[in-house]
Amino acid sequence: MEAAARTNCVVVGAGALGLGFLGPELSADCRVTYLDVPAKADLLRHLHETGGYVFNETGLSMRAVEVRGVDGLCIQEAAAQEALTASDVVFTAVGEPNLPALAPLLAATASARPAARPLHVLCAENGVEIARGFRAAVERAAGRDLRGALLVGDTVMGRMCKVVTAPRAPLKPPAPGLDWAVVAEPFFGVPVEEHAMAGLRRAPAAIQPQAPARFHASEDVKMLSHNGLHATLACIGHLKGVELLSDLRGDPDTMELGRRVLVNEAGAALFRKHGPALGRNDYMNYCDSILRRVTCPVLADPVARGVRGIMRKLEPWERLVYSVRTVAAQGIEPTAFAMGLAAAVLVAQRTGETDLDFRAVLTEHCGFHPARDEALLRLIEGARGALPQATH
């Protein structure tokens, strides 16, 4: 592609997702500029001076992959606002709790745009309805309704990525001298809400605009069958005292629980909820794939990563509570997801993330109502008794 025709993409967040997924996917036909905080100054300087970095791709084996055609800037620099002004598409990859801090910066960018050139923002954070909340925050920062000057959409991030501290060979850091590395699995394409791409003349090939029905199905597959499965296995693994999710491959009971999550509960509920928008064959093939990917020995995903910040993952619209409610809403008893949620509460208690008792976590933090949700509360409390005792 000629340089003059390349799309300008800004990625706010040079972490595992930004470097391990967005960079590799977008750099083939985009100019990619990373913005991040001063703590990432060494990496950002390397990106700016060399135009490239390295991440470690898993699969049948581990290999170092170089990504070229990128830049890096500290978000406080004047040049960062210039990069946003010149951008065609902005991805946020900072984690939902950090999004409000970006609102003033993007409000200034969108406010300065002519009506014929709106700011396209794609939110790469986990969760549902992230874009709607972020758009509201940007408009509050702007002090007005930005209307067509700002188009914000959600995405589905399907690639598993992680940061490894103090990496050992064969892992390579993104830049020489850094004491961390990015590991990511191969997985391609970024589904996005099609309205957020309206009017963009040069959409990157990796971006897959989807109509509302199809996108909501993709989003629910990610939330239940990827995030929900991952959290369930990680919490069970923590209680069993294993270090890596791949250690669970030799545990037939836990692997069967994973299959029940994917097929009996998530799959059955998603087919009822989304109907023809979700292809049965594609989903059933995905079930086999995601269980192998989550427990991939080459990825060596730590259980500790899966249970990190577990109270956040127990919030009402996060992966575990959302999965339980979605399955139950379709008339299916979420017994496997209830075990994952119960395990998460035990992990939160035993790691000191909460002082609340078991039921109080469910009612005061997860948002289950003592009367309206009594059947679900009994199911989750019953699942607690079937869980392994923590070994550490």
Secondary structure, 3 states (H helix, E strand, C coil): CCHHHCEEEEEECCCHHHHHHHHHHHCCCEEEEEEECHHHHHHHHHHHHHCEEEEEECCCCCEEEEEECEEEEECCCHHHHHHHHHCCEEEECCCHHHHHHHHHHHHHHHHCCCCCCCEEEEECCCCCCHHHHHHHHHHHHHCCCCHHHEEEEEECCCCCEEEEECCCCCCCCCCCCCCEEEEECCCCCEEEEHHHHCCCCCCCCCEEEECHHHHHHHHHHHHHHHHHHHHHHHHHHHHHCCCEHHHHHHCHHHHHHHHHHHHHHHHHHHHHHHHHHCCHHHHHHHHHHHHHHHCCCCCCCEHHHHHCCCCHHHCCCCHHHHHHHHHHHCCCCCHHHHHHHHHHHHHHHHCCCCCCCHHHHHHHHCCCCCCCCHHHHHHHHHHHCCCCCCCC
